[in-house]
Each structure stands twice: as structure tokens, then as C-alpha cells.
């Protein structure tokens, strides 16, 4: 067994080792503690330097130890790299730049790979205003102005997502401003990020005056049409500058850049590689061909980035912007170049915002997540005993892989994201249940335990692969067309698909096979609560179909009747109150007061102005509800001395383009489902799966609205996820029907479907129970958006299980008019299972 499974053992151990390494450190280490512990040379001198930095922070001269250390090193001309000889930055001659790169690297290394989002930790809120934000005159002035704001929001969203910040909040405020809330960025150590966000990213290629060289002093004889630009002299340890006489009119601009990519240069510095489109490639080739031997200045937003010499014509359509970039610098620059703004944005306000959830909501959400995972584990151990223990081990492996991959991506963990992981855990054990139920059938036929293990995995393999590939296709659609939480959900679920297949088909198989072949486990006890044999599922298909679609139509009618009231702040916008206080109020109490008034979709954050001043509370409410809520809060919390100091209207965080992308994602998921299942099974199966998925989504939306819930960004992702879950369950049923068609060549189609449904019924119910338990824990013990997401999944699990039995299979039956020959005429040859050729040998 060892020789046969050596590759599985080594692969599993390697992945565990990689995952653990990716997740260290588990939480952020304070910058002073981290650098003190990692300074390996001249430690006494370094500790003395850090003490000086700490004293400057304590006296409020600098905002953080990071900034204080950086400034001290600059003032005292200290090369910080001498304290960290294991980190090689010797190729960088300029001391200041070397210190910048080293400190940025140390600051990144001290942080947890998975950062907390705005709802759990807070972040930075920046209010931006367009420099030319004056509304144009005329009848179309307001329309043109709003389109400019929407375009700017779209560009900012792509920029921020482009340099690795997940789950930002970007929305219009008032008539001419944009609010950007970003988690995971400390402006005390990374102030340049916010500055970079607002720049227009105008790239120009200008020629340096012929027959001139850079000088270390500013030139005084500058001819008309030229100006003096400077860049830092990277070869001078004393941080001098080089001055160039550069043409004011560019030879070409960055208008025709098709893509900008941050890459690591040969000496560890980062640079940005430019790829031009066809027009840009020709322009750049013409410029470089006509000016071989001259210096070409690369100017970004009026500042000189570099001025390389043109040694030969560059005709490949590529160029590089080199400089003294950190990885973050290069990522921000590339993102900005890929998404240039028409005009620069100016910062009107910059604040630190606290978590949008109260601490009790965060604590209850985390408890709910832990409890949900524990419920799934307890159920599996109770129902499948030995198999349940193996499933829990693979569940832990699965969770470790998911978190490690998210960490390697630099993901931001939000409460909805945590809910998505818990629900993924519930769905992850489905594959184990499919295998264990197959093993039950094999043992019932009198096979040995060893043969049952082999046959169970072999027979479930195709089902597991088909179910997960269809789910992966839907995840791909969500990642492709979705943004923000929709894309985040898609990424999380896609990671879960891969990790589940690995942990179940490799790790779980390895452990169970070892337990059996080593005679550690001689029996495989399992409970069996559900057992059906002769239920005529096809008979009940028509009345069940009609009844369920009546509920769907009722829900749609109610949704249409409510109109815009079904949308939360994310879609409809609202009001934001700025409230000062004498004693800091309990945000949970304000949330409770709002709930009593029927305001469930509100957001509360503590706001601290980075420039100083007293902190305030920001209260976001649906339109027209702010005054009513403030009056109620002032009445019930008089001791806190709450006073309104400002109010503005906010636009939706989810614009029309994102809404339309969500619809396109849904339609595309239907098309992909139909195509994949038609190819893997046949068209009738595909039609049944699409009808069932459409039914589940509409039913979930209808019930969601009937119970008074409102749509927000995470809800869109959750509803799209229902499509993936529904397909998963439907494929399990269809795979068994396909198998029974192969094994019973003379049986009528109706009897084949009923036989398959009776045999797969308990398996289908059990796979739903695990996810239901996880969602139930989140619903009972969670709060806010976590409760909404879990409610959506509870409904989706029930409707998904129902539709796989009473919608998908009957539609398949009706599509073929109840005629088996019609199926065979349109069906591919059934796949050949490995067990058909190996099970006898294994016995």
C-alpha cells in the first residue's frame, strides 16, 4: 500500500506544509516588535534607534513607528539594511531608496496574509472631488455630469481591485463627490496609495533636448518649448537629483496602451511593462526609429519617471517604465495606467473608519461560523462513525487549503466571506456522503469492506467530477462577470471546488484505504434514517411542478408590487448622518433601536479624522429615514448627547453596470450548464437542469421577498451561488438515472427514473442536511448580512433538493415524452466506470 500511495502521501504532506507556511503569521505583528526580532546585526544600536522612533511617536511628532524610523534614518543618514544582512538590497545605491524598499518589505512580512474587511476591522475612507466637477450648463448638463461621476467610480473600482485591495466600497456622495472606503491599508505607513488612487495617470513620452546630458544642478539656459524635469539619482548614496531639459509637447501619449503589467526586474526592483495596441505599437516604433541615440523621457502626471537612451528601434509593441518602485508602487502604477481618469481628483476628507459591524455582531458571527462547522462535523461522526471521522479530517484539510489559497491571493476576509466559507464546508462533505452511500450499497451486496471502499470511490468518481465541474463553470462566470462581493464569492467557491476534490479524492481515499488495509477498521457502521424503495416520483412530478411554480409566481408578483422597496442601500442609495457625541454610544443599541423601527438595512461606523478632531458616528439609512432614526436614538439614549453635525445623500454602491453584469452572469451560467450537461449527458438532462436552476433562483428570490428581506451586494452573490448548489444536487440525480439506463436496458423510462430516484433519495437528502445545518447555525446565531445570506441558503437548499427530485427529473421525462428510445436516440454512450473492470479483481 505504501508504494502504491507514496505519491498521494508526499503530495498531501507538501500541500499541508505549503498551506501552513502561507498562513504564517496568523495575525498582524506590531511593526516595532517584528523589526526588533528580525534585526540580526548591531542589535543594540538598532534597539536604541527604535527607542528614539517610539519616543517620537509617543510625543505625537509622527503617526507611527514605521514613519518615525524612516524619517530618523533619513535625517541621520543611517543605512537600515546593515541591521538586516539576510535581506539583500545591496544593488540599490541610493540609501534612502534602499531604506524605503527594506521597510516596505518588512511591513508586508509582519502582516497576516488574510486581512480583515471593512465590516470586521474598518479601514480608510477618502472623499474625493473632481477638479473640473462643475456641472455643465444646459438641458443635458446634469446627465453629462452624472455620467462623468459614474465613469470615475467605475475607473476607481477597477484601479483599487487591480492593485490587490479586495471588497472596497465606492459610491457617489452628494452631486460631485465620491467616497472610497478601503480595508487593509494603513495610511500611516502607506500614504502614497491614497495619493496614487486619485491621480489621472497621464503618460507621455517626450524627447530630451538633443546633445544634452543630465546634470546634477538645474540648467538655467532652457530654450522655448522645453522645461526642466528631474529624477532621483539612484547611483548616488546621498539622494541627489539629475536634471533633464525635456520637450513640453510629447511625441506620443499612453492613449494606446492595451495593458500595463507590474513585473520584477533582474535586480529585485519592480518595473511596469507596457503593451501597446496596434496603433500604439506603430507610433512607438516610429518614435524610436527616428530618434536612435537620444534620451526619451517617460513622464507620468507631469513628473519624470525615467529617461532611457534609445539604442535601437523598438518595434515589438512593448516598453518598460523602470524606476525605484516597490511592489506596491508598481501595482498601483500599472492599475492606474490600465484605468486612466479624465481629470485629477482632489481629497476633500480623509478618515479612519471603524468596523461597520458592532463587536457583538462580529462575535456572534464568528461563533455562528464555528458552531456551523461543528454541527457538520458532529453530524458526520454520528451518522457515519468511522467515515465521519475521516470526513472531518478531510474537512480540516479542505479548510486549511481554502484559507491558504486566499492568503496567497492577499484576500480580505469579511463576514459574508466567512459565511461563504462555512457554507462551502457544508457542501464539501457532500462528496464524502456520495462515497459512503455508494459503499453502503456495495456492502449490502455482500462485498468485503476493502472491495466496498474501492468500488465506492470508483463509482462516485464520475458523479463527483461532473457535479464539481458544473459548479466550477458557474464560479468562473461569477469571477468573469461579477465585481466586488459577487467576484469574491465566486473565487471562494472555486477554491472550495478544487480543495474539495483534492481532499476527498486524494486525502480521504488515502486515509480510508490505509485504515481498512491495515485492519485498524474492520467494520464500517452507518446509520440509515431514510429508506425508500417503491415511491412513484414521476407520478407526483406534475402536481409538485404546478404547486411550486405557483409559489414562484406569487413571489415574483410580490416583488413587482414592492418595486424599489426590495432594494437595500447597496442598490438604492440612501442618507448618511454624521453624529457627534459626548459619550461614545453602543452601536449595538443603535442597531437594535433601528430594528424596532423596521430599519434592518443600516450601517454604523465610528469615524476619526486623520488630520485630528473629535471622532463621530456615521449612520447610513434608507432614503428619508435618517431624521426619524436620529430622533428615536436621541430619545432612548439621552445620556450619550448625540447631535447631528452633517447629512448627505449617498448613491448606490452597486451601479447599473454591476446589476446588468449579475443578470448576464445568471444567463451565462444557464447557458454553460445546458451546454456542459448536454455534452456530458444529453440535451434532455441539460434542459431539466436549467429549468430546475431557474426554478430554484426564482423561488429563492420570491420567498426572500415574501419574508421582507432586501437585496444588497452579498445577497446577489448568495443567490448566484444557489445556481451552483442546485446544479450539484441535480447532477447527482441525473448521474444515477444515466447509470440505471445502462444497467437496465429493457426497463421503461418511467421505471428507470423511479428506480434511480428511490436509490438516490436518501443520498440526496443527506447531502442537503449537512449544508442545511451549517446555514441554520449562521441564521440562528448570526446577525445582519450573515443572517440574510444564511436565510437565502436555507431556502435554496430546500428548493434545490426539491427541484432535483420533482422538477429536473420530470422535465427530463417530459422532454423525451416518456419514451426510452427517444433518450437513446439523443444520448451519448454512457461513460465506462473503472469499477466495471477492476471490482472483481479487488474482491
C-alpha angles and dihedrals in degrees: 000000000000093000093045094049101033092110091052092050094048093045093049092048092047092051092048091050091048092047093051091048091050093053097051120135095040092198137015115285114216109258096237092050093047098049093043091054094046099046102105102176133053089004096169092055092045093050089051089052091049090050088056090049092049091050090054091051092047090053089051094242091124130025097228144009088249094060093039093052091047092051095045091052090051095048095045095038092238121167102219092192090075088072091053106046092161090067108072114213095140093122090070108084099187108086096207092050091046090053091048093053094044095049092046089052093048091047091053094047093053093058128090112254090233112056124198120249133235093275094054105032109006124224141193126324118199124185111208131191127195113245091227093037095136108126113247117244124244137057094299095042097102092045092051092046094050091048090055090051091048091049091050091050091050092050093047090050092053092044096052093043088047096062096048108270110135128204100011120173114227123171142144119266119199116327105312110017137086126208118211119191114187127184125207098031122111107202089196089069101021107036091144092069095066090043091052094049093064099046118106093226098225107179120197134178109211131176120241113231111277119257093016131115130201114273132204092228125055112265116241100194102072116163122220114280093033136090136189117253126177139205131191113267102238092190093059115083089203095064099245123165135239118221126211133189102228133183114252094217113068124229088221139345135223091262092113100047109130095186140359117202128189110226136172115251126221094269097047094265118124125238136176120245116209125208116194127208119239094278093044092048091055093047092050092047090051093048095048094042093053095045107042110159095025129107116253114205117214106209123189119190090340096309125109112244099177140327111215123182118250102235096171140355112287107216103156096088094246136109137169132225105210126185143115097310129160116210089262091049091053094046093050093045093048092047091050093048090051090051110032120184124226091229139007122268122223124213112244098172136005121192142168109235125203125223113303088222124067116245092251090054091050092048093047090048092053091046090050091051092050092046092048092053091045092051091054091049094047092048093051093048092046096047102036101023105190092019089049091055090051090048091052091051090052089045089057089048089049093051092047092053093047093051092044093052090047088050092051088053091050090240124187115232115221130173092255088049090052089051089051091054092050091050089047088055090053091051093042094070090056089086091053090050091051089054096045093049089050089051089051089057092048092049090048088057089058100257122150119259092251092052091045091055092050094045093043093057094040095049094045094045098085092043092051093047094047093047094048096043091055089048090048090053090056090047088053090053091050091050093045100047102019130086135198113352092001091059090040092055090047092052093047093049092045091052088049091053094055095041092048093052091049097044094046103037096038113020099031092045091049094051096044093046091050092049092051100040091047090053090236087124116038099165133040107207118191133174118235115200098157122054125158128168113163108029113139098223093171090058092057094043098090099049091042090050093051094045095049094048089051087059089048092052091048091053092048090050091052091047091052090046093053092049114177091001090082090067123087128210092282089065105025103032121222145187129306120206122200109209128188120205142194095210120026108255126225105253090206089060091052090049090051092050090050091050091054088056091051094256105132098151102069133123126213125192136168110232126203120186109232090215092056136266135116118312119249138195120246114209118191116196138168113275115293095007101095099088092048093050094045091052091052093047093048090050096050098037103039092147092067095061096223115191131179113240101167146358134195137169117245127206126226118290087213111059130200092267092058091046090052091047089054090053091047090049090054094048091045091051089054091050093048091047092051092047097046097045091043089055096042096038116001139279096275091058090048093052091049091050094049093047090049092049092048089049092050095049094046091044091050092048091046095050090042090057094041089059092053100254123148129221120250134162099278090047091061089054092047093051091049088050089057087066090058093047092048092052091049093057094041093053090054090056095043093049090056092048090052091049093049091049088058095045096045106044095168100043121108117252093245091052092046091053092047091047092050092045093050092050095046098038099092091042091052092049094047093051089053094048095063095053090042091055092051092048092045092056090050091049097047098042103024128085139213116349092003089060091048093050093047091048089054091052094046090056092041093051092052094045092043092054092044094048095049088058105032104023112029098042096043091048089052089049093049093044089061092040090238091293118133091198089059089057094049092047091058101031131101120232107280112254117260112242120219090230090066089068101032110035095083092051091049092053 
